[in-house]
Amino acid sequence: MIINKEVMANVTNDFLPKKVAMKRRSRGNNQPVKSLIKALRILDTLADCPGGLGITELSEQLKAPKSTVHRLVATLEEVGYAVFDRPTTKYLLGSKVARLGEQLNHQSSLLTFGVPALEELTRQCGEASHLAILEGTEVVYISREESKEPMRISFAAGHRAPAYCTALGKAFLAGLSETEIRMLYKNERRLERLTPRTHTKLQDIVAEAAAIRREGIAYDDEEYMPGLRCMAAPIKDFSARTVAAMSLSMFKHKMTAERKAFFRDALFRASADLSEKLGYLSGPKRITL
């Protein structure tokens, strides 16, 4: 029996709290937003014309009314995805697009080095491993390596989970200051209790983040799903910023005290190695002449 989120999303929502399951289903029912599609087509068109395009030219290429094109371009300009060049009266791609490209390249490096790291970690530990990034208050899984056990739990790429109750998310929160954590959740009226073990008080989450900073490993003890335990470590880049997190996931009975220590050491080594490949230096290197 294989238990994973790809199956859960459509068949076994009983494994998830009702509110979470409803969110998963509602996402699949959404219809495409036509205005968003038109805005993305504008970005594609500007990308093909380095010298920029005016409203009339964009209207002709997109076969859309000038008023519609102007409204959408003005919106893109306001949020930084387009810029108006006054001397030529043309629109160009904005700096936000370059930032997205930079982030995509960063994720490419993460996957290039991260996928083999997950494979080796799972080979050593015999348990599922995952790699995730942070988007807002959620972690987004970008890669996984399943265990070879006949019964196992794993989370497919693209799966989203709350940061405050997952080991991966806690590893990210530990990289923030107390002020930054409180700012991150300033618009959250209350945190949802997904299991009886979920911590929902912000002061508890802040305190746990401080403990994780000291130890370097984050834990999820059935806080996201009943019966599931995870541990995670941050992945840092050349700027010492936490850009990803790596985890081991298993059924709770498998995390004995002895195995926990082994898993912890293996995860430390794997995360440190991946961080080093991304340019992170944990301390000054000794140079031998």
N, C-alpha and C positions, 0 to 999 in steps of 0.2 A: 504493500500500500504506500503510495506517495502522496503526501499532503503538501500542497504548495499553493501559493496565492493565485496562480493562473487558474487552478481548479476552483479555489474558494470564491473567486470573483463571480463565478457563474453558477456554481453548484452548492457549495458548502458554506453559505453565509451564516449558518448557525454557529460556526466557530468564532464569529466576530460579534461584537456588541451591535445591537440593532441599528443605532444611529450611524455607525461606521458603514455597515452593510448597505444602508439606504443611500449614503453618499456615493458608494461604489456604483450602485445601479443607476442613480440619477445622472452620473457623468456620461453613461453610455446612451442616454436618451436625448441628449442635447443635439439640436440641429446646428449646422454651420452658421456662423454669423456673417452675413453677406458683406456688410460694411468692412468687417475685419479682413475678409478675403480681398476686397478691393484695395484696402490700404497696403496689404502685403504685395499685391500686384504692382502698386506704385513703387515700392521699394525695389522689387525685381527690375522694373523698367529703368529706374534711376541707376541701378547697379550696372546696367548694360550701356550706360551713357556717361562716361567719366566727366564730360564737359558740362553735364547738367541739362535739364529740360525745363521749359516754361510751361505754364498751365495749358496753353493751347496745344503744345506738342504732346503733353501727357494725355490730354483729352482725346486727341486723334489716335494715339497709339493704344489707349485703353478702350476706345470707343465708348466713352462715358461723358455725360454732360460736364461742361466746365465748372458749373456751380458745385457739383458733387466732388469733382477732383480737387477744387480749391479748398473745400471744407475739410477733406481728408488730409491733404498736404499740410494745411495749417495746423491740424491736430498733431501730425507727425513732427512738424517743426517745434511745436510747443513742448513736446516730451523729448526732443533731442535726436529723433531718428531722421530728420531732414533739416536742411539749413538753406536759407534764401541768400543767394549771392546778388547783392544790389547792383553792382556794375553791369552784370549780364542779365539781370532779372530772371535768372534760372534757379531751379532747386537742385541741390546736391544731397548725397547721403550725409547724415549727421554723425557725430562722434559716437553716439550710442551704438550704431551699427558696428563700428570698429571694436567697441568694447565686447560686443557679442562674439565677434570673430576671435578676439583674444581668449575669451572664455572657452570657446569651442576648441581652440588649439590646446588649451590647458586640460580640458577633459580628454582630449585625444591622448595626451601624454599620460594622464591618469590610467586610461584603459590600456595603453601600450605596455606600461610597466605593472599596472594593477592586476590584470587578468592572470599573468603567470604567478604573481604573488599569491592570489587567491587559490590557484591550483596547488601550489606548494603547501600553503597553510592547511588546506583540506586534506592533502595527502598525509601530512604529519599528524594531524589531529583526528581525522576520520569524521569530522563534522562539517556542516554547511558553513560557508564563509560568504560575506557580502561586502560590497564597496558602495558607499553612498555619498552624496553631496547634500548641502543644505540649501533649501529655497524657502525663505521666509521662516515660518515656524514648523516646517515639515522637512523630513529627510526624504530624498528621492534615490532609490536604489538604481545604480547604473551597471552593476555586474554582480554575478553570483557564481559560486561553484558548489554543486550539490554533493552531499555525501553519498557513499555507495550502499548505505543501509537500506533494507527493504521498506522501512517506515521512516520517513524523514519530513522535515518542514523546511521550506525555502521560499524566498520572496523574489518574484520575477523582476527583471529590469523595468523601471518605470513605476514600480509600486511606491506609494507615498505613505508615510506614517508620521504621527506627531513626534516632535523632537523631545518633548519633556518626559515621555514614558518609554523611550527606546534607548538601548545602549549607544547606538550610532548617534542619535540626536544629543544625548547627554555629553558625548565626546566633543561635539561641536560647542555646546553651551559652556563647557569647561574652558574653552578658548576665549570666552567673552568675560568682560568684567561684570560685577554685580549690576552696575548702572546699565550696561548694554543689554543684559538679560531682561531687566525690568522694562527697558524701552521696547524690546522685541515683543513683549507680551502686554504692552500698555493698552492695546485695544481689545484684549481678550477679557470678557466679563467674567468668565469662569472657565477652568480647564476641565475637560470631560473625564470622568472616571470610567476607563475602559474595562478594568477588572477590579476586584476588591482590593488589590495591592497597588493600584495606581495612586501616585502622589499628585494631589491637585492644588496644594497650597504653594504659592510662588516662593514663600520664604524657605520651604523645604527643598524646592528645586535649586534655589540659589545656594543653600548650604551644601547640597550634594555636589554641585558644580565645583565648589571650593575643595571638597574632599577629593574629587576626581583630578583636579589640577595637581594635588600633592602626590597621588598614587600613579596617575598616568593611564589608568584603565577605568572605563565606565561599565556599569552592570545594569541589566534589566532582569529583575526577578519576578517573572510572571506579571509584569506591569502593563504589557501591551496585549499579550494573549495568555490565557490560562494554560499552564503546563509547559510554557516556553521560557527558557533562560538564555540570555545572551551576554556577551562581553565585547567591548569595542575599544579601539585605540585611535587617536587622531592621526591624520596624515598631514604633514606640513610641507610647505614649499620653501624656496630660497628666501622668502621674506619672513619666514617663521610664522606665517599665517596658516591656520587650520583650513585646508581646502577640501578635505575629504575625511572619511572615517572608515575603518575596516573592522569587521566583526566576525565572531563565531556564534552560531545559533544551534541550540540542541534542546531535546526534551529535558525536563528538570531533573529526572533521576540520573542523567548522565553526568551532571556537574557535581561529582563528589569532591571532597576536600583535596584529595591527591590529584585528581584529574584537573581540577580548577587551577592548581599551581602550574601544572604542565601547560595547560591551555594559555594561561597568562604569559608565561615565558615565550611560548611560540608566537603569540600575538604581538608581544613587545618586539621580538626580532623582525617579524614580517613588516610591521608598521614602520620601524626604524629604517629598514632597508628600502622600503618604498619611498619614504620621505627623503632619504639621501639621494635616490635616483631623481627626485624632483628638485634637487638643489639645496635641501635643508642641511645645515651644519649644526649639530647639537653642541659642539664645542670646538675650540681651536685645534686644528690638526697639527700633529707633531711632524716636522720636516726633518728627515734624516739626510745629511750631506755625505 
